[in-house]
Amino acid sequence: MNKINKIFKLLFTSLLIIYLYQPLMAHHSAVAFDKTKTVTISGVHPPARFGELLEKDGKVNVFQEKPQTSQGMINGGFMVFKRGMLDYLTEDEDCDFEVGPLEEIAKAGEVMVYRHEGSWECMDHGRDIAHLNKLWKNSQAFWKVWD
């Protein structure tokens, strides 16, 4: 493989996930690595933080306490990209990959998504840590894969 087409991997570290690179890499190779696609993002459904209600004319028809979202996806923190992605970055210390370069790459139609349907949790705030500790304490830690 020549230098131009080399694949790089990027991982955010403030998350927990049961994830294997093989499905993401296979997806990237199948749909994105056609010399025009630059980035493949793992898309995940974020856990809900609030109860959801559906209403019509002021009457609540459906109420679900913190449902797992089924529509929207967010960046799950695992990405694969070709070397061309680096052309979108600058040496400016304010260059933020997600705000600017990734938006531009998406507008150019060069971003694909791999839909990760497995377990995923972020660890960005104190409430996230408390939630993860509670899962651990209650033997519900999906990331514990050892005995």
Secondary structure, DSSP 8 states (H G I E B T S, - for coil): --GGG-EEEEE-SSEEE---HHHHHHHIIIIITTTT--EEEEEE----SS-EEEEETTEEEEEESS---SS--EEEEEEEEEGGGGGG--S-TT--STTTHHHHHHHTT-EEEEE--S-EEE--SHHHHHHHHHHHHTT--TT----
